[in-house]
Amino acid sequence: MKRVTLTLSPETVEMADSISQSLSISRSALINQLLNTSLPPMVEMFSVLSAASAEEFDGDISADTLRRLRGKSAETVKAAVAAAQSALADLEDLTHEG
């Protein structure tokens, strides 16, 4: 693990603290789990968008590219929801083990 420093709004810290206390885990563990499940789909989305930008130099996105992006967006959202549900279940399992 690598240690980092984050600046978060008071509201975000309050929500993170509330959830982490409910799950009996540290704020750091909660944020780490949330980022581990949230970032991969975002990286995929940016990869698709970059590919579309490279494909369409004139700034006009073709209908085919737009359909692929919409499909990829829906897939990414579904994957993110499933990952979040799985992460929550994993965190709940961890709290019941301890």
C-alpha positions as CSV (number, residue, x, y, z in Angstrom):
1,M,0.0,0.0,0.0
2,K,1.1,3.5,-0.6
3,R,0.2,6.3,1.8
4,V,-1.4,9.4,0.3
5,T,-3.0,12.6,1.7
6,L,-6.4,13.7,0.6
7,T,-8.4,16.9,1.2
8,L,-12.1,16.1,1.5
9,S,-15.1,18.3,2.2
10,P,-16.5,18.1,5.8
11,E,-19.6,16.5,4.4
12,T,-17.7,13.8,2.6
13,V,-15.7,13.0,5.7
14,E,-18.9,12.9,7.8
15,M,-20.5,10.4,5.3
16,A,-17.3,8.3,5.1
17,D,-17.1,8.2,8.9
18,S,-20.7,7.2,9.3
19,I,-20.4,4.4,6.8
20,S,-17.1,3.2,8.1
21,Q,-18.3,3.2,11.7
22,S,-21.4,1.2,10.7
23,L,-19.2,-1.3,9.0
24,S,-16.6,-1.3,11.8
25,I,-13.8,-0.5,9.4
26,S,-11.4,2.4,9.1
27,R,-12.2,5.4,6.9
28,S,-9.0,4.6,5.0
29,A,-10.3,1.0,4.3
30,L,-13.6,2.3,3.1
31,I,-12.1,4.9,0.8
32,N,-9.6,2.3,-0.5
33,Q,-12.4,-0.1,-1.3
34,L,-14.6,2.5,-2.9
35,L,-11.7,3.7,-5.2
36,N,-10.7,0.1,-6.0
37,T,-14.2,-0.6,-7.3
38,S,-14.8,2.8,-8.9
39,L,-11.6,3.6,-10.7
40,P,-11.3,0.6,-13.1
41,P,-14.6,1.4,-14.9
42,M,-13.7,5.0,-15.1
43,V,-10.3,4.1,-16.7
44,E,-12.2,2.0,-19.2
45,M,-14.5,4.8,-20.0
46,F,-11.7,7.3,-20.6
47,S,-9.9,4.7,-22.7
48,V,-13.0,4.4,-24.9
49,L,-13.4,8.2,-25.1
50,S,-9.7,8.6,-26.0
51,A,-10.0,6.0,-28.8
52,A,-13.1,7.8,-30.1
53,S,-11.2,11.1,-30.1
54,A,-8.3,9.6,-31.9
55,E,-10.7,8.0,-34.5
56,E,-12.5,11.3,-35.2
57,F,-10.0,14.0,-35.9
58,D,-12.5,16.5,-37.3
59,G,-14.5,16.6,-34.0
60,D,-17.5,15.0,-35.6
61,I,-18.3,11.7,-33.9
62,S,-19.8,9.1,-36.3
63,A,-23.1,7.4,-35.5
64,D,-21.2,4.1,-35.1
65,T,-18.8,5.5,-32.6
66,L,-21.6,7.2,-30.7
67,R,-23.5,3.8,-30.4
68,R,-20.4,2.1,-29.2
69,L,-19.9,4.8,-26.5
70,R,-23.5,4.6,-25.4
71,G,-23.2,0.8,-25.1
72,K,-19.9,1.1,-23.3
73,S,-21.4,3.7,-20.9
74,A,-24.3,1.4,-20.1
75,E,-21.9,-1.5,-19.5
76,T,-19.6,0.7,-17.4
77,V,-22.5,1.9,-15.2
78,K,-23.9,-1.6,-14.8
79,A,-20.4,-2.9,-13.9
80,A,-19.9,0.0,-11.4
81,V,-23.2,-0.7,-9.7
82,A,-22.4,-4.5,-9.5
83,A,-19.0,-3.7,-8.1
84,A,-20.4,-1.3,-5.5
85,Q,-22.9,-3.9,-4.4
86,S,-20.2,-6.6,-4.2
87,A,-17.9,-4.3,-2.3
88,L,-20.7,-3.5,0.2
89,A,-21.4,-7.2,0.6
90,D,-17.7,-7.9,1.1
91,L,-17.4,-5.1,3.7
92,E,-20.5,-6.4,5.5
93,D,-18.9,-9.9,5.6
94,L,-15.8,-8.4,7.1
95,T,-17.7,-6.8,9.9
96,H,-19.5,-10.0,10.7
97,E,-16.2,-12.0,10.8
98,G,-14.6,-9.8,13.4
